[in-house]
Amino acid sequence: CPHSSFPLSRGTLFDIEDFGVVLSAGLTCPKHDWSFDLFTGTGDRGNYRLKIWEVQLRGVDGSDKEIWVRKKQRMG
């Protein structure tokens, strides 16, 4: 969490909805209760914005999967 570097790996995932329609996915910091959109990195408080990483699982027909990670390009 950018507030005080608490590990967001301990956070809680949730759906971001509007009138019952899922628009995105979010993550809540368990220590500070701050929330972030996982696709844009935008926080619900202040001007905090997380860095976004693209993750892909790659493998061939039942073989062991490889995890590929790269920094996602920001638009705008």
Secondary structure, 3 states (H helix, E strand, C coil): CCCCCCCHHHCEEEEEEECCEEEEEEEECCCCCCEEECCCCEECCCCCECCCEEEEEECCCCCCCEEEEEECCCCC
